[in-house]
Amino acid sequence: MKSLYLAVVFLLSSQFVLCQTPTDLYEYNGSKERMASVVQVQKIDSVTTFEKIVLEGFDSKIPFYHYRNERKENAPNIFLLHGLGDSKDCWVHPSEPYLDWSKNTTAIKDSLISLGYNILIPDAKFHGERSYELDFRLPQTLPPPLSKKEEDTKLFETLMTSTVKDLRIILDYIENRNGTKNFGAVGYSMGGNLAILLSIFDTRISSVVACVPPLNLPARDLATLDSSEKILQGQRDITPMTFASQLHTPILLLMGSKDFYATKEEVTTFFERVASEDKAYKFFESGHILPNSYKNNVINWVTKYNRN
């Protein structure tokens, strides 16, 4: 899992970030008519159809997988969001060198399909089929303070804000196409942060499962940057800790007790600030890769809050 490269990205700090002024970084033109193409269709079984869709996004095209489920009418839709340096394929095909981990992600997808859910799996900006947007650079080189370049710091902000806006555009597309309003989000690592931010800025998300999200990053390490206040504020505005008090969506945090990217203190601080009354967290004796059993917690939370 390439998201483990985060180990060299962030420097340890104990600083927490309080909620700042409201931001419009996640707003987009929802009334704009956007082109969409279904470029691949494959019947998986008698009740499941796989589609690859390319949708006009906020500032570029969004390729995403859509598993259309016919087991139940108006089935809920669940986003599966990948980590930094990964792609939408990590939810679909088990791969080396983290085979056990990737078997779990594909098992989550397969389990949700068998339970009757529609699945939405996009590439984040600069990732997967969108790597050309970064001139094929590795996106995990962008976060501060690894790069120490202000232009890369700004690109990392764009990665996060544009992806959230793209996810909202996918919500529009699926809602208009299928007439459904039932959406949930499951994210791993960076994908967990994206799921949290999406739920804060779009009320159509009715549940979140965030697996090992770096809740106080990148804002945790801003003291190491020699950048303008505008750039620093941009990094605060893509940090979930900044907006925890605005989170009203039912949320489950699945964390590793030895995970460098979110300390126990950060997790409990975030949890206490979350406004939702339907919230829970669980620590596993692990680092950034969770043990096999975490997938059961994911499925249980989704089925509880996104009922078929």
C-alpha positions in Angstrom: 0.0 0.0 0.0 1.7 3.1 -1.3 0.0 5.2 1.4 2.5 3.8 3.8 5.0 6.2 2.2 3.4 8.8 4.4 5.9 7.6 7.0 8.5 9.9 5.6 6.0 12.7 4.9 4.9 14.0 8.2 7.0 15.1 11.3 5.7 14.4 14.7 4.1 17.3 16.6 1.5 17.6 19.4 -0.1 20.8 18.1 -3.9 20.6 17.6 -5.7 22.9 15.2 -8.9 24.7 16.2 -11.7 25.5 13.9 -10.9 28.6 11.8 -13.1 30.8 9.7 -15.5 29.2 7.3 -14.1 28.2 3.9 -15.6 28.1 0.4 -12.8 25.8 -0.8 -15.3 22.9 -1.1 -18.0 24.8 -3.0 -18.7 24.2 -6.7 -21.3 25.1 -9.4 -23.9 22.5 -8.8 -26.2 23.9 -11.5 -23.7 23.3 -14.3 -24.6 20.6 -16.7 -21.8 18.1 -16.9 -21.0 15.5 -19.5 -20.8 11.9 -18.5 -19.9 8.8 -20.5 -20.3 5.1 -19.5 -17.2 3.8 -21.2 -17.3 0.2 -20.0 -20.2 -2.2 -19.0 -19.8 -5.7 -17.7 -22.4 -8.0 -16.1 -20.8 -9.4 -13.0 -23.8 -11.7 -12.2 -27.5 -11.7 -12.6 -28.0 -8.8 -10.2 -24.8 -6.8 -10.4 -23.5 -4.7 -13.3 -20.0 -3.1 -13.3 -19.7 0.3 -15.1 -16.7 2.5 -15.6 -17.9 6.1 -15.9 -16.0 9.2 -16.9 -17.7 12.4 -15.6 -16.8 16.0 -16.1 -15.5 17.1 -12.7 -14.6 20.3 -11.1 -11.5 21.0 -13.1 -10.8 17.8 -15.0 -12.5 14.5 -15.8 -13.3 11.9 -13.1 -13.0 8.2 -13.9 -14.9 6.1 -11.4 -16.2 2.6 -11.0 -19.9 2.0 -10.4 -21.2 -1.3 -9.2 -24.9 -1.1 -9.9 -26.9 -3.5 -7.7 -30.3 -4.8 -8.7 -30.9 -6.9 -5.6 -33.0 -4.2 -4.1 -34.8 -1.1 -5.4 -33.3 2.3 -4.6 -30.3 0.6 -2.9 -27.9 2.9 -0.9 -24.7 4.1 -2.5 -21.4 3.7 -0.7 -18.2 5.5 -1.7 -14.9 3.6 -1.2 -12.1 6.1 -1.1 -8.4 5.1 -1.4 -5.3 6.4 0.4 -2.5 8.7 -0.7 -0.5 7.1 -3.6 -3.1 4.4 -4.2 -5.9 4.3 -6.8 -9.5 3.1 -7.3 -8.1 -0.3 -8.2 -6.9 -1.0 -4.7 -10.6 -1.7 -3.8 -11.0 -4.1 -6.7 -7.9 -6.2 -7.3 -5.7 -7.7 -4.5 -2.1 -6.7 -5.2 1.4 -7.1 -3.9 3.3 -6.2 -1.8 0.5 -5.7 0.7 -1.6 -8.6 -0.3 -3.3 -9.3 3.0 -4.3 -5.6 3.4 -5.6 -5.4 -0.2 -7.6 -8.6 0.3 -9.4 -6.8 3.1 -10.3 -3.8 0.9 -11.6 -6.0 -1.9 -13.5 -8.1 0.7 -15.2 -4.9 1.9 -16.3 -4.1 -1.6 -17.5 -7.6 -2.3 -19.4 -7.9 1.0 -21.3 -4.6 0.4 -22.3 -5.7 -3.0 -23.6 -9.0 -1.7 -25.6 -7.1 0.9 -27.3 -5.1 -1.8 -25.4 -1.8 -2.0 -24.3 0.2 -5.0 -20.6 1.0 -4.9 -18.8 4.1 -6.1 -15.0 4.0 -6.4 -13.3 7.1 -7.9 -9.7 8.0 -8.5 -8.7 11.0 -6.3 -7.1 13.9 -8.2 -3.5 13.1 -9.3 -4.1 9.4 -8.7 -4.6 6.4 -10.9 -5.9 7.3 -14.3 -5.6 11.0 -13.2 -1.8 10.8 -12.7 -1.3 12.8 -15.9 -2.7 15.8 -14.0 0.5 15.8 -11.9 2.7 15.0 -14.9 2.9 11.5 -13.6 4.7 12.5 -10.4 4.0 10.5 -7.3 1.3 12.3 -5.3 2.8 11.1 -2.0 5.7 13.5 -2.6 3.4 16.6 -2.3 2.5 16.9 1.4 4.5 19.2 3.7 7.1 19.1 5.0 8.5 16.4 2.7 8.6 18.6 -0.4 9.3 21.9 1.4 8.2 23.6 -1.9 5.3 26.1 -1.6 4.0 25.1 -5.0 3.8 21.5 -3.9 2.0 22.5 -0.7 -0.6 24.3 -2.8 -0.9 21.3 -5.1 -1.6 19.1 -2.0 -4.4 21.5 -1.0 -5.8 21.3 -4.6 -5.6 17.5 -4.4 -7.9 17.5 -1.4 -10.3 20.3 -2.2 -10.8 19.3 -5.8 -11.4 15.7 -4.9 -14.1 16.6 -2.4 -15.7 18.8 -5.0 -15.5 15.9 -7.5 -17.1 13.6 -5.0 -20.0 16.0 -4.7 -20.3 16.1 -8.5 -20.5 12.3 -8.5 -23.3 12.6 -5.8 -25.2 14.9 -8.2 -24.8 12.5 -11.1 -25.9 9.4 -9.2 -28.8 11.3 -7.5 -30.1 12.6 -10.9 -29.5 9.3 -12.7 -30.9 6.9 -10.0 -33.1 9.1 -7.9 -31.5 7.9 -4.8 -30.5 10.1 -1.8 -28.9 7.5 0.4 -25.1 7.8 0.5 -22.3 6.6 2.8 -18.5 6.9 2.6 -15.8 4.5 3.6 -12.2 5.7 3.4 -8.7 4.4 4.2 -5.9 6.8 5.3 -6.2 9.9 3.0 -9.5 8.4 1.9 -10.7 8.6 5.5 -9.9 12.3 5.6 -11.7 12.8 2.3 -14.8 10.9 3.7 -14.8 13.2 6.7 -14.5 16.4 4.8 -17.1 15.3 2.3 -19.6 14.6 5.1 -19.0 18.0 6.6 -19.5 19.9 3.4 -22.3 17.8 1.9 -25.3 16.7 4.0 -26.2 13.9 1.6 -23.6 11.6 3.3 -25.5 9.8 6.0 -22.6 7.7 7.4 -18.8 7.7 7.5 -16.3 5.0 8.3 -12.8 6.5 8.4 -10.0 3.9 8.7 -6.7 5.2 10.0 -7.3 8.8 8.9 -4.5 11.3 9.7 -6.9 13.5 11.5 -4.6 16.3 12.4 -2.5 16.3 9.2 -1.2 18.3 7.4 -1.9 21.1 10.0 0.1 19.3 12.7 3.4 20.2 11.0 2.8 23.7 9.8 5.5 25.1 12.2 8.1 23.4 10.0 7.1 25.4 6.9 8.3 28.8 5.8 5.3 29.7 3.9 2.8 32.6 3.6 -0.2 32.7 6.0 -2.5 32.0 3.0 -0.6 28.8 2.2 -0.7 27.7 5.8 -4.4 28.4 6.1 -5.0 26.3 3.1 -3.4 23.4 4.8 -5.5 23.9 7.9 -8.6 23.9 5.7 -7.8 20.4 4.4 -7.3 19.0 8.0 -10.3 17.2 9.5 -9.4 18.4 13.0 -10.1 22.0 11.9 -13.8 21.2 11.2 -14.5 18.5 13.8 -17.1 20.6 15.6 -19.0 20.9 12.3 -19.3 17.1 11.8 -22.9 16.0 12.4 -22.7 12.7 10.4 -22.7 9.3 12.2 -19.0 8.4 12.1 -16.8 5.4 13.1 -13.1 5.8 13.5 -11.0 2.6 13.1 -7.5 3.4 14.3 -4.1 1.8 14.9 -2.8 2.3 18.4 0.8 2.5 17.0 -0.1 4.6 14.0 2.3 7.5 13.6 -0.3 9.6 11.6 -2.9 9.9 14.3 -1.9 9.6 18.0 -4.3 8.4 20.6 -4.4 12.0 21.9 -5.3 13.4 18.5 -8.0 10.7 18.0 -9.7 11.4 21.4 -9.5 15.2 20.9 -11.1 14.9 17.5 -13.7 12.5 18.8 -14.6 14.9 21.7 -15.1 17.8 19.2 -17.3 15.9 16.8 -20.8 17.3 17.0 -22.6 14.1 16.0 -24.1 12.0 18.8 -23.8 8.9 16.7 -20.0 8.4 16.9 -17.6 5.7 17.9 -13.9 4.8 17.7 -11.9 1.7 18.1 -8.2 1.1 18.4 -6.5 -2.0 17.1 -3.1 -3.2 18.2 -1.5 -2.2 14.9 0.1 0.6 12.9 -1.3 2.1 9.7 -2.3 -1.3 8.3 -5.3 -2.6 10.3 -5.8 -6.3 11.1 -8.2 -8.5 9.2 -11.1 -8.0 11.7 -11.5 -4.3 10.9 -13.6 -5.1 7.8 -16.3 -6.5 10.0 -16.6 -3.2 11.9 -16.9 -1.4 8.5 -19.7 -3.6 7.3 -21.6 -3.4 10.6 -21.5 0.4 10.7 -22.6 0.8 7.0 -25.5 -1.6 7.4 -26.6 0.2 10.6 -26.7 3.7 9.1 -27.3 3.1 5.4 -30.2 0.6 5.6 -31.4 -1.1 2.5 
